[in-house]
Amino acid sequence: MRDDFIWVEKYRPKSIDECILPQSTKKTFKEFLNKGEIPNLLLSGPPGIGKTTVAKALCSELGVDSYVINGSDEGRFLDTVRNKAKNFASTVSITSQAKHKVIIIDEADNTTSDVQLLLRASIEEFSKNCRFIFTCNYKNKIIDPLHSRCSVVDFSVNKKDKPTIAAQFFARLNSILEEEKVEADKKVLAELINKHFPDWRRVLNECQRYAVSGKIDSGILAAFSDVAVNDLIKNLKQKNFAEVRKWVVTNMDNDTSVLLRRIYDSLYDSLVNSSIPAAVLIIAKYQFQIAFVADQEINLLAALTEIMVECEFK
């Protein structure tokens, strides 16, 4: 599929000025640009907020040669990372006058500890010729020896900045829809942005998918509707594991922490009082594990299985 067909690629910001960021965060990156080079960076924050976009924009504005390694795919294989990083970092650029090349390790929190140790060594080995930018959703999954060799930039948006950032994305989204000649209900767009803040990638992807009809209206909210847990509760009560698993698979395009929160909210009306404390502890345990497990589907299914076995329903 061509990049110019996918909206998140077609409209990806090419400069830091174009990126939607809190002013304090944007100022940090502008200072790097003013200096003409960057340190090794660890960009941390929720999915879809723009970490990879910023990494690419920095490289573009600095005019450096860059190479991207996806941590979720090839980043799990030690030899692949070793060979690709070494082949790129050890050569001198003939197309750029920049002092350093840049290797972007996208979704670095999905790489193994062995790979991260290799990357730590690579930072030191190629320090004269190369800089590294790591992006991650969970910085606690980055080993300390690698973490300590990077300047960390947190992309989290505080409550004070949220209205400004949401308004900027609302304006950007409207501009994109006008460019694509797609009609849209402004109230629906505002609700959609608020619902998935700050996952801009998801909002844009879903708008493109729904825009096939030529118009974005309240129907997209039905497509994005709150996860229906009534059927799940019924199947948990009946100890119907097959249907519980089917529910998990069907809803895995939603954020796992959001799913657990919705389940938590529903259990108060579904469990006998004596089982509520146990359910809360189970949900808290698996909510915590989200940051560490490799397979979110298995983690969520394990949480629901434990609730199904350990708790008594009304």
Sequence and secondary structure as in RCSB ss.txt:
>XXXX:A:sequence
MRDDFIWVEKYRPKSIDECILPQSTKKTFKEFLNKGEIPNLLLSGPPGIGKTTVAKALCSELGVDSYVINGSDEG
RFLDTVRNKAKNFASTVSITSQAKHKVIIIDEADNTTSDVQLLLRASIEEFSKNCRFIFTCNYKNKIIDPLHSRC
SVVDFSVNKKDKPTIAAQFFARLNSILEEEKVEADKKVLAELINKHFPDWRRVLNECQRYAVSGKIDSGILAAFS
DVAVNDLIKNLKQKNFAEVRKWVVTNMDNDTSVLLRRIYDSLYDSLVNSSIPAAVLIIAKYQFQIAFVADQEINL
LAALTEIMVECEFK
>XXXX:A:secstr
  TTTSHHHHT  SSTTTS   HHHHHHHHHHHHHT    EEEE  TTSSHHHHHHHHHHHHT  EEEEETTTGG
G HHHHHHHHHHHHTS  SS   S EEEEEETGGGS HHHHHHHHHHHHHTTTTEEEEEEES GGGS HHHHTTS
EEEE    TTTHHHHHHHHHHHHHHHHHHTT EE HHHHHHHHHHHTT HHHHHHHHHHHGGGSEE THHHHHT 
    HHHHHHHHTT HHHHHHHHHHTTTS HHHHHHHHHHHHTTTB GGGHHHHHHHHHHHHHHTTT S HHHHH
HHHHHHHHHH  B 
